[in-house]
Amino acid sequence: MPLDAKLQRRFEARLANIVLPDPAGPRLVGDADRLLAQCRLILLANPTLADPLHAGLLDDAALHTICLAVQLPLTVPQSKSVGKLGIIPLRERCEQSARLLVEDMGESFDETLLDRSVRILLEIPQKSPVPDEARLLADAINLEDFGTSGVLLQAVRLATTGLGIREVLQAFDQRERYGYWEARLHEGFHFKHSRHLAQQRLADARRFIASLRAE
């Protein structure tokens, strides 16, 4: 069952209420939509998951809810949520999302959907998440970090703290130097298709970074 339209509008209003220099609410709603689309692409590449979705065994409303909820930490002052590399560690992001979902949105929810969404959020950062939805969302969220889109998202988040392209390049170099990408490829994905897509995106990101340096 899809997410209730009234609840969708409530999320959109909440994501527009951002304590930042500029209102980035529409961007965050768009990021949530893109994340949900990524979940659906992973589903299509994994038929054993895609079939249960149509049979109602995967919770589509919870997937949509969580794609919106994981944007909530980005509505608070960046110094409190985003690290110096322009990212929030997955565990911290999911824990903040669960807390903000209950505190800021809880009164708008059916209790069953809220409880299930919170349980899935807290499962996402686990090494071996139990619900299929948690494994699916973990891969989709981790894929955000890879590719040209990952570089651009990081640039947006760094820009809100007054930093620019130089810091984006430095952050990418630091990740390369400490083997960040290899570790994420090894530990961050639960589906073969997701890992393959992350490898392709990483190659794209490296080419993009090289082009920035050449300008």
ABEGO torsion letter per residue (X at the ends): XBBBAAAAAAAAAAAABBBBABBAAAAAAAAAAAAAAAAAAAAAABAAAAAAAAAGABBAAAAAAAAAAAAAAAABBAAAABBAAGBBBAAAAAAAAAAAAAAAAAAABBAAAAAAAAAAAAAAABABBABAAAAAAAAAAAAAABEAAAAAAAAAAAAAAGBBAAAAAAAAAAAAAAGAAAAAAAAABABAAAAAAAAAAAAAAAAAAAAAAAX
